[in-house]
Amino acid sequence: MELPLFEEVADVVRWLVPRELGPLRHRPRRWGIKAWFGPEAPPKEHFEAQVIGPDGVEEAKILAIEIGFHAEHRRDAENEAVLAGLVTAEDRWRPALGAEAVAGPFLGGPEGWRRISETWPDPDLSAPDLAFEIGTRLTDYLTALEPLRLQR
């Protein structure tokens, strides 16, 4: 039996994320996966890989995959502070994440949420290596940003 895409991504991330970052938690679902460290319930600051609509993704015609970090606090100022703290340390995460990582407003959600993420326009969701590629890239975000996030 074949696992759904984001269940496979969960397996990849579980194997790749270094144990010294702490206990990794994840919640895969049909169209995405949320990953975080610490408490059982997902916090307002977490990592995601998810299928999104084409709005806000320039080259996407049908859908896109977004991979990265989200700050989804109720207060906009908290999200801005989280993003500002990570942007201040950009010289430490940019080499690992590259130019693809965009720091800014959340895609398609509440106006005050913030992100550091990238998008992949119109991927083939049935590609045999897609789960590994998504899991590997999500691991890049987890390992590059989580230590900096904890330093705040």
Order of alpha helices (4+ residues) and beta strands (2+ residues): alpha-beta-beta-beta-beta-alpha-alpha-beta-beta-alpha
